[in-house]
Amino acid sequence: MRQPKLIKTISEWKSVRGALPQSLGFVPTMGALHEGHASLLRKCKSENSVSVLSIFVNPTQFNNPEDLSRYPATMDADLKLATECAIDYVLAPTAQELYPDGYTFRVQETQFSKTLCGAFRPGHFDGVLSVVLKLLNLVQAHRAYFGEKDYQQFLLIQKMAQAFFLPTEIIACPTIRDDSGLALSSRNRFLTPEERAHARHFPLLLASEFSSVEVKAALEKLGFKVEYIEEQNGRRFGAVQLGSVRLIDNVAY
C-alpha cells in the first residue's frame, strides 16, 4: 500500500494544493485515530478524487491544560490507518504554523455554542471554530466530513460555513459504536476495563424512553457524574464523567 504524503508546513501544502483537482475531500482530526475516524476516511475516499486528513492537536479548544497534556500522540499508528484507508495527503502543521498571531484573532458563535458542552467548557467552541475555519481555508476542500458523535460541533461548523459563505460542503457521518453501544472516542482508551464495561449504561439510558430527568437520575444512581442530559434539535444530548474520563453522546429523539 502506498503511504500518504505527509506535509508539515503550510507553504508546502499551498504549493501542492494548487495542482490538485476541485473534487477534494477532507477529514480534520486531532489524531489518536480509531475506527470512527476510519469510517470518515473511507467515505471521504469514496466520494472524492483526492483525500486529505489533517492531524493537529488544537491547543485553543482545551479549557483544561491537563487534558491537553495527556492527549495521546499516536502519529505512527495514525499514518498506518491513513495508509490502510488509501488517503492521499496528511497535513500535520505545528501550532506556530496555524496560530502565527498567537490566537489574537478567533471565531465566536454567541448562542448555540454557549449551551450543552459549551456551558461546561468555556472557550472550547471558539477554539474549535477558529481552527476549523483556518483548515477549511487552507485545504479548500469540496467536502469535509465530521462524525455525529460530536453533533453540537457538527452543527456549529455547518452553520459557520454557511455564515461565512465557505464553498466546502459540511457532511455528517453516523456515530460508530463498539459492541456494547459505547460511541468510539479517543478518550475511551483512558477508561479502565471495569469503567469501559460500566460505560455501556450511558448510551443505553440516553436512547431509552425515559425522560431526560429520569435518565440523569438513573445515571447518577449508577455512579456517573452527569453534566447534562438535554433535548435540542431533534436529538437528546448527554455528557457524563466516569472516573477521569468525560464522555459525550447524542441520539436522534
C-alpha positions in Angstrom: 0.0 0.0 0.0 1.2 3.5 -0.8 1.7 5.8 2.1 0.1 9.2 2.1 2.3 12.2 1.5 3.0 13.8 4.9 3.0 17.6 4.8 4.1 19.6 7.9 4.2 23.2 6.6 1.6 25.5 5.2 3.9 26.7 2.5 4.4 23.2 1.2 0.7 22.5 1.3 -0.1 25.6 -0.6 2.3 24.6 -3.4 0.7 21.1 -3.5 -2.9 22.3 -3.4 -2.6 24.5 -6.5 -2.1 21.4 -8.7 -4.9 19.3 -7.2 -8.4 19.0 -8.6 -11.5 20.6 -7.1 -13.0 17.3 -6.1 -11.1 17.1 -2.8 -12.4 15.6 0.4 -11.1 16.5 3.8 -11.3 14.9 7.3 -9.9 17.2 10.1 -8.8 15.3 13.3 -6.6 15.7 16.3 -5.1 12.3 15.7 -5.3 9.3 18.1 -7.4 7.8 15.3 -9.8 4.9 15.7 -12.5 3.1 13.7 -14.8 6.1 13.9 -12.2 8.2 12.1 -11.6 5.3 9.6 -15.3 5.4 8.7 -14.9 9.1 7.8 -11.8 8.5 5.9 -13.3 5.7 3.8 -16.4 7.8 3.0 -14.1 10.7 2.1 -12.0 8.5 -0.2 -15.1 7.0 -1.9 -16.6 10.4 -2.8 -13.6 12.4 -3.9 -10.7 12.3 -6.4 -8.3 13.4 -3.7 -8.5 12.8 0.0 -6.8 14.8 2.8 -6.5 14.0 6.5 -5.3 16.6 9.0 -3.7 15.7 12.3 -3.4 18.6 14.7 -4.0 18.7 18.5 -5.5 22.1 18.8 -4.5 23.8 22.0 -7.1 26.5 21.8 -10.0 24.2 22.4 -8.8 22.8 25.7 -10.1 24.7 28.7 -8.3 22.2 31.0 -4.5 22.2 30.4 -4.2 18.6 31.9 -6.5 17.3 29.1 -4.2 18.9 26.5 -1.0 17.4 28.1 -2.4 13.9 28.2 -4.0 13.9 24.8 -2.5 10.8 23.1 0.1 11.3 20.4 0.0 8.3 18.0 1.3 9.6 14.7 2.8 6.2 13.6 -0.5 4.4 14.2 -2.4 7.3 12.6 -0.3 7.2 9.4 -0.8 3.4 9.3 -4.5 3.8 9.4 -4.4 6.6 6.8 -2.4 4.2 4.6 -4.9 1.4 5.0 -7.7 3.9 4.0 -5.7 4.9 0.9 -5.6 8.6 1.9 -3.5 10.8 -0.4 -2.3 13.5 1.9 -1.8 14.0 5.6 -1.5 17.6 6.8 0.2 17.9 10.2 1.2 21.5 10.9 2.5 22.9 14.2 0.7 25.3 16.4 3.1 28.1 15.4 2.1 27.4 11.8 -1.6 27.6 12.4 -1.5 30.4 15.0 1.2 32.9 13.9 -0.8 35.7 15.5 -0.9 33.8 18.9 -4.7 33.3 18.7 -5.5 37.0 18.9 -7.9 36.5 16.0 -10.6 33.9 16.6 -14.2 32.9 15.7 -17.0 33.2 18.2 -20.6 31.9 18.0 -22.7 33.7 20.6 -25.8 31.4 21.0 -25.7 27.6 20.5 -22.1 27.3 21.5 -22.9 28.6 25.0 -25.2 25.6 25.6 -24.6 21.9 26.2 -20.8 21.2 26.1 -20.2 25.0 25.7 -21.8 25.7 29.1 -19.2 23.4 30.8 -16.2 24.1 28.6 -15.7 27.9 28.3 -14.0 28.9 25.1 -14.0 25.4 23.8 -16.0 26.1 20.7 -14.2 29.3 20.0 -11.0 27.2 19.6 -12.8 24.5 17.5 -14.4 27.0 15.1 -11.2 29.1 14.8 -9.0 26.1 13.8 -11.6 24.5 11.5 -12.1 27.8 9.7 -8.3 28.0 9.2 -8.1 24.4 8.0 -11.0 24.8 5.6 -9.5 27.9 4.1 -6.2 26.1 3.7 -7.4 22.8 2.3 -10.1 24.3 0.1 -12.0 21.1 0.1 -15.1 20.4 -1.9 -16.4 18.3 1.0 -15.4 17.9 4.7 -16.5 15.1 6.9 -17.4 15.2 10.6 -18.8 12.5 13.0 -22.2 12.8 14.5 -20.9 11.8 17.9 -19.9 15.5 18.3 -23.2 16.7 16.9 -23.1 20.1 18.5 -19.7 20.6 17.0 -21.0 19.5 13.6 -24.0 21.9 13.7 -21.7 24.8 14.7 -19.3 24.1 11.9 -22.1 23.7 9.4 -23.6 27.0 10.4 -20.2 28.7 10.4 -19.6 27.6 6.8 -23.0 29.0 5.8 -22.4 32.2 7.7 -19.1 32.9 6.1 -20.1 31.6 2.6 -17.5 28.9 2.6 -17.6 26.7 -0.6 -17.0 23.5 1.4 -19.9 21.1 1.9 -20.0 20.0 5.6 -21.1 16.4 5.8 -22.2 14.5 8.9 -21.4 10.8 9.2 -23.0 8.3 11.6 -21.6 7.6 15.1 -19.5 4.4 15.2 -20.0 2.3 18.4 -18.4 -0.7 20.0 -20.3 -3.9 20.7 -21.6 -2.5 23.9 -23.1 0.6 22.2 -20.5 3.0 23.6 -19.6 5.7 21.0 -16.0 5.3 19.9 -13.7 8.2 21.1 -10.0 8.8 21.6 -10.8 9.3 25.3 -12.1 5.8 25.7 -8.5 4.5 25.9 -8.3 6.1 29.4 -11.2 4.0 30.8 -10.2 1.0 32.9 -11.6 -2.3 31.8 -14.2 -2.1 34.6 -15.1 1.5 33.6 -15.4 0.5 30.0 -17.9 -2.2 30.9 -19.8 0.2 33.1 -19.9 2.9 30.4 -22.4 0.9 28.3 -25.1 2.2 30.6 -24.6 5.7 29.2 -25.8 5.1 25.6 -28.4 2.6 26.7 -30.1 5.1 29.0 -29.6 8.0 26.6 -31.5 6.1 23.9 -34.2 4.9 26.3 -37.8 6.0 26.6 -37.2 7.6 30.0 -37.4 11.3 30.3 -34.2 13.4 30.5 -34.8 13.9 34.2 -35.2 10.1 34.7 -32.1 9.3 32.6 -30.0 11.8 34.7 -31.2 10.2 37.9 -30.5 6.7 36.7 -27.0 7.6 35.6 -26.2 9.3 38.9 -27.5 6.3 40.8 -25.1 4.2 38.7 -22.1 6.4 39.8 -21.8 8.7 36.8 -21.2 12.4 37.3 -23.8 14.0 35.0 -23.1 17.3 33.4 -26.3 17.5 31.3 -29.0 15.4 29.6 -30.9 17.7 27.3 -33.0 17.6 24.2 -32.4 20.0 21.3 -32.6 20.0 17.5 -34.5 16.7 17.5 -31.8 14.9 19.5 -31.0 14.0 23.1 -27.5 15.1 24.1 -25.6 13.9 27.1 -22.3 14.4 28.8 -21.0 12.5 31.8 -17.9 11.9 33.8 -16.8 8.3 34.6 -13.6 8.2 36.6 -11.2 10.6 35.0 -12.9 10.4 31.6 -15.5 12.7 30.1 -17.9 11.0 27.7 -20.4 12.7 25.3 -23.0 11.2 23.1 -26.3 12.0 21.4 -29.1 10.1 19.8 -32.0 11.1 17.5 -35.1 11.6 19.6 
